[in-house]
Amino acid sequence: MKSSFFKKMLTTQAGFSTLALRIPVAIIFIAHGAQKLFAWFGGYGLEGTGQWMASVGLEPGYLLALLAGSAEFFGGIALLIGLLVRPAALMLSITMLVAIFSVHLVNGLFMSSNGYEFALALLAISISLMFSGAGKFSLDNVLKQRLG
């Protein structure tokens, strides 16, 4: 039974085209997660991101910064290597929904005014990967082949 569940989660009918979604979005999510978790790439780290999250009403700020940063960083790595792409994409979709509705929606669509346009694009790609799976060139596909 467990084998059947994992096989369904890893199975994909997608070809190589998902790479065009997975690789650039993985890089973006990894970088944004690293900003939140490790203060890399000009980010504020957990403490600063947690304080900012609390200031916009997302409490407890530190914990939510840890969750969002982890979803982005580790979810991005999962997309990059094509491992457990469907659950990673689900977590990233939830993260983008929170970002859209708690921060960006009030600013309108466009990125120039900190709107939701970029988060919406990342959400759409994450949802697409959640439905399509990782594709042929992925660890998910290798694991599925080994499960038989």
N, C-alpha and C positions, 0 to 999 in steps of 0.2 A: 504494500500500500504506500509506504513512504517513497519507495522507488518510483512509483507511478506519479506521485505528486511532484517530485523533483524533476522527473522527465518532462512533465507538462510545463513546469516553470521554465525549463531550459530550452524547450522545443521552439523553433522559429521557422517560419516559411520565408523570411526575408533573406535576400541574397547579400551581396557585398555593399549595397547602397546604404545600409545603416551606418557604415563607417563614416559617411559624409555628415551624419548627424552626431554620432558618438564622439568622434575625436575632437572637433572644435568645441563642442559643448562640455566635454570632459575637462578640457583645458580651462575653460571659463569657470566652471564650478570648482575645480581644484584651487585655482587662484583666489577666488572669492572666499572659499573655506579657509585657506591659509591666512588670508587677511584677518579673519575672525579668530582663528585658533592661535596663530603664531606671530601675529603682527608683521607678517611678510608683505611685500609688495605695497608698502605704504598703509597697511591696515592698522587697526588699533588694538588687536589682540582680544583675548577674552574679557579682560577687565574693562577696557574702553568700549568694546562693542556691547558688553552687558550694560554699562552705564547708559549708552545711547538707547538701547532697546527699552530700558526702564523709562527713559525720558519720553519715549513715544507711546508709553502705556503697555509695553510688553513685559510683564512681570512673571516670575523673577528673571530679571534681565540677564544675569550671569548664566543661569541654567539654559535659558532660551538661546543665548549666544553660543553656548556649548553645543546644543542640539542642532541649531542651524548650521554652525560651522562644521560640525561633524558630518551632517547630511551632505553638505556641499563638498567637503574635502574627500571623504571616504566614498560617497556616492559618485563623485567625479572619477576617482580612481577605478571604481567598479565599471563605469562606462568606458573608460579608457582601455581597460584590459578585456572588457566584455564578460565580466563575471557577475552573475546574479543581477543582470541588467533590469529585469522587470521589477523586483523589489526596490532596487536603487532608484529607478525612474519614478516609482510610486512615492518614495520619500522626498525626492527632489521636486515632484509635482506639488506635494503638500507644502514644502518650504516656499515654493514660488507663489502659491495661493496666499499663504500668510503674508509674504512680502507685498503682493499686489494689494490685498485688502487692508492691511494695517499701515502701510507706508505710502505706496505710490498712487493709489486710485484717486485720492483727493487732489493730486497734482495734474490730473488729466492724462492724456495718452503719451505725449511726447517726452523723450528722454531729456531734452533740453531744459525742461522744467521739473525734472525728477519724476516724470510720469511712469506709467506702467508698461510702456511699449517693450522694453528689453526683457522685463520679467515675464511678460506675456509670450514673447517668442521662446524663452527658455521653458516656460510651462508647456507650450504646444509641442516642442521637441521632446520633452520628457514624457508627455502623454503618448506621443507617437511611439517612442521606444518601449513604453510600458505595454502597448498593444502588439507591436511587431516583434519584440524580443531583440536579441543582440545581433542576429544575422550570422552568416556563414563564417566570417573571420572573427571568432570570439572563443573565449574559454568556455562559455556556456555551450557552444556547439561541440567542442571537444569532449566536455563532460557528458553531454547527452549521448554522443557516440559510444562512449565507454560504458554507459549504463545499459546500452543495448537497445 
